[in-house]
Structures are given as structure tokens and as C-alpha cells.
């Protein structure tokens, strides 16, 4: 099982995979880096966060200014990160950015400070803007691709081909698509399944690949790992009837 998400999350995912009986290999295809973000001059009425990374990379000064406000967090893990960062009043969302936008739009009016990454789901802001919510996007981190040379990939994976690839972001999916085009890596990636956190991530693989990818019912890792266990015949049992991805 190839884990493509950035560290330190990749290591935690590897432990969970090992607990399910899989053999994980960590190969991050992207990394997150902090961005310098100015503290907004316009006062906000509340805060929204759709990724725990935003809380990890936001400056202490910025968190200090915003922490007295209500924080709308996308799901359980982000809500926990918000509390640890110092937000006293955290509203936990259903785990999906689009659903969180619907909830905020139905109950909130005012100016919303959105702690986010440079690469993000545009629909969240678009839905809130359509409802009259003023959104100040504060980009506190960026997601960039990691380039791996072919020798290092072969050494890391060994002789055994990859059976499944876990994809958590569109950036990683696009990077994976690039690896699939390398002739020397075809024996390692010749017959496998993709497991994507969301439809948006799956779509980043390209139209042909996305048609054959497994997508979690909800964009949360527990749902993704349940799907992986069910389709690959581990833990939940049962063989997969899903057609594996094959390189042309």
C-alpha cells in the first residue's frame, strides 16, 4: 500500500494500515510549507478552517487575534486541532467542506476569516459568498509537489509491485499521474487500485484513471481505510469486484 500524503500524517496512516494487516510504504508526493500571512485589518466575526494544516501553519500572532472568535471546523480532527491551538468556542462540522459551507450559510451572517491553504476547494468560498457571507481567505500554507528520481522510488518499493495507492490531495494525484507515465516504473505500477479521499482528488488523476478509482463516501481517513479494507479483502473481509487500474 503506497501512502502519498505529506509527513507527519503519512507516518500515522502507515501505522493504521499496518494494524489492518497491510504492508505500507510511505512515499510522500507533496509537502506543506508555511506562508507569511498578514493579520487582517478588518475585524472578523468568526473563523472557518477546513484543514488541520491551516492551524499547524498559522502564526501565533494570527491565532492569538482570532482565537476569541467562534471557529467553524470541518470535522473531528480539525476541531481538536482548533481547541489545541487555543480556540475556546469550536463548532464541529460534518467532515466535508461543502457541507460545512451549507451549515455556515444557514446560520451565520457577517465577516468570516478563512484559514486555508493556497491550494484549496473553491466551492467552499463560492457557496458562502452566494449566501452573502463575506470571506477573507488567509492563506497560511501551500502544498507543493515533491520530485522523486526513479532510482529512489525503485529502492524504496523493492521488487514487489504496488497493489494500492492512497491519495489525499489533488496535488498528490497529479504527481502520481506523472509517475505512471515513466516507462521504467511501469512494472511497479502495472496493476493496482487507487483509493482517493474525495471525488475532487480522483478527478485530478485524469478522466481515464478517475473512472476506475475507489472514492471514500466521506472525505475522512476512517472512511477511506474502511473502503480500502473492504475492497482489498482485509479486515472487513471479502474480495474486490472493482476492476484494477492498468497502465496502457
N, C-alpha and C positions, 0 to 999 in steps of 0.2 A: 504494500500500500504506500503510495507516494504522497507525502504531505507537503504541499506547496506554499502554505501560509507563512508569514514572517514570524521570526522569533520575537518574544519568548512564547507566543501562543503555540507555535509548532511543536515545541517540546511537550507541552501539556496535552496536545492532541495525540502525540505519539504514545504517551502513557495510557491514554484511554483506548487507543487501538490495540495495544499490547494486551490490555485487560479483556478485550473482546476476542482474543485469540489470533489477531492479525500480526504480520511482521511489518512494522512501519519503517519507512526510510524518509528522513527529513531532507527535503531539497527546496528551501525557500526560493520562490521565483520573484519575490518582491520584498521590499523593506520599507519601513516607515521612517520618515525624518521630520524633525521639528521645523516649523516655520516661525519666523518672527511676526508676531501679531500685535498691532497697536490696540491699546484699550480704547473701546469706542467712546466717543464724546457724548453721543445721545444716550440718555438713560433707557435701560431695558426694563420691561415689566415681568419677564420670565425668561427662562433658558431652555433650550432644547439640545439634546445630544442623541445622535443615532449610532455612535460607535464609542466603545470604551477608549479607543486610541485618542480621541479628542481630549479626554480627561487626563490621559497619560502625558500628552504633549503640551497642553495648555500651560502657560506660565503661572507661577504662584500669584503674581500681581493680578492677572486676569481672573483667576479663580477667586481670589480674595474679594475682588469687586463684585463678582456675580453670585457668590455663594449664599448671600442672604435671600436670593430670589428663589421662587419655585423652579425646580428643574424637571422637565419632562424627559424621561429616559426611555429609550426604545424597548428595552427588555430587562430581564433579571440581572444579567451580568453588568450591563451599563448602569443600572440603578445602584448596584452595590459599589461600583467604581465612583459614582457621583457622591454617595454617602461618605466613602473613604476620603474623597477629595475635600470634603467639608460642607457639602450641601445638606442643610438640615431638613428641607422640605422637598422630597423627591416623589414625583408621580411616575409610577412604573407603567410602561406601555405594554402592548401585546406581543412585542418581539419583532415587529415588522414596521419599517419606516413609513410606508404608505398608510398603514392602519393607525400609526401614531399621529400622522398629519390629520387624518379624519377626526381623531379624538380631540386634538387641539383645536381644530377649526370649529368643532361643535360647542366648545366650552370657553374659548379664550378670545379676547379681543385686545389689541394693544401692540406693543413692540416686543419682538422675540429675538433674543440673542442666540444664534445657532452656532454652537461649537462644532466644527466639522473639518473634514479633510479637503484638500484641493480636488481630489477625485472623489465624486460622490453621486448619489442618486438625485437627479434634478427634480423628479416628481414630488419630493417632499416639499421643497420650497414653492414649487408651482401650485400645489394644492392649497397651501396656506395663503399665498398671495391672492388666489382666486376667491378666498373667503374674506379677504380684507385684512388679514394679519400682516403686519409689517415685519419682515425678516431681515435681520442683519447677519449675514454669513461671516463668521470669524474663522478663517482658515488657519488652523493651528498645526497641521501636519500635512505631509504629502506622501504618496505611495509611488515608489519608483521601481522599475524593473531591475533585477539582478541578472547580470550576464554570466553564464556558466560555460566554460570551454568543454568540448566533447570528452576529453580525456578524464577530467574530474568527474563528469557525470557517469562515465563507464566505471570508473574506480569506485564510486560511491554505491552504484547499483549492483556491481558484480556481474556474474554471468546470468542470473535469473531475470527473466523479463518481468516488467511491471504488470500486475493484474488489475489495479485500480488506481486512479488519481483523484485526490480530494482537492477541489478548487473552491476558494473562499472569496475571491475577488475577480473583477473583470480584468484587472491588470495581470494577475497570475494566469488567467485563462488565455489571454492574448500571448503571454510569454510561452505558455505551454504549446500553443499552436505553432509558434516559431520553432520549438524543439522538434515537433512532429515532422517538420519539413527537412530536417537534417538526415541525409542518407545514411550516415554511419550509425545513427541512433535507432534506425528502424527496427533492428532485431530486438531491442529492449522495449519498444513501444508498439510492437506489431499487433498485439491482440489484448485489448484492455477495455475497461469501462471507466467513464468519467462520473464523478459524483459532485454536483455543484450545489452551492448553498442557496442559490436562487435562480429564477429564470433569466435575470439580467446577467448573472455570471455565465450561465450556459450559453446565452446568445453571443457572448464575447469569443466563444470558440469558433464561430463561423456557422453558417447555415447548415452545412452538411453534418458537422460534428454535433451541433446543438440538437439535431433531430434524434440523436442516439444517446444523449446524456441522461443520467438519472438526476432528478432535481428534488431537493427536500421539499416537503409540504409546507414547512415554515422555515424562514431563513435563520435558523438557530442550529448550533452544532449538535445538540442532542437529537434533533430530528434527522440531521444528515447522517449521523452514526447509526441510528435505527434503520434508516434506509439501506446503508451500506451492509449492515449485518443481515438484513432480510434478503437482499439481492445476491450477496456473495455466499450465503449459506452458513454464516457464523452466528453464534449466539441465539438469534431469533429462529434459526433453522430454515430449511427449505432451499431448494435450488433456484437459481435465477432463470427466468424465461426471457430476460432482456437480451437483445442482440448486442454483442460486444462491438466496440469500435475497432475498425480495421483500417490500416493505412492503405491508400490506393497504390 
